[in-house]
Amino acid sequence: MRRNEVQSIGDVLRLTIQECNMTARLDEQKAIGLWKPVVGDHIARLCGPPAVKLGVMTISVSSPPLRHELTMNRTSIIKCINGKLGKNVISEIRFVG
């Protein structure tokens, strides 16, 4: 192998992820990781773990008042998560009981 053919592991992983069309799924996982920093520790503890599929984040919330409050603020939560990601990954949030 010649020296100019050497690639960093990060470059190889990035290329592999792109070739396998895994970029969208990785972005969704990043969005899941942002749920707690965006809503805060207390609210995150009161909710079930988030799940994301095809741009729709689903959150389990057992408290009806909290579910209502989160529903009223869903647009700002989506904007905050997408803003931190630098792209529109989350298109909708569903709060289920």
Secondary structure by P-SEA (a helix, b strand, c coil): ccccccccaaaaaaaaaaaacaaaaaaaaaaaaaccccccaaaaaaccbbbbcccbbbbbbccaaaaaaaaaaaaaaaaaaaaaacccccccccccc
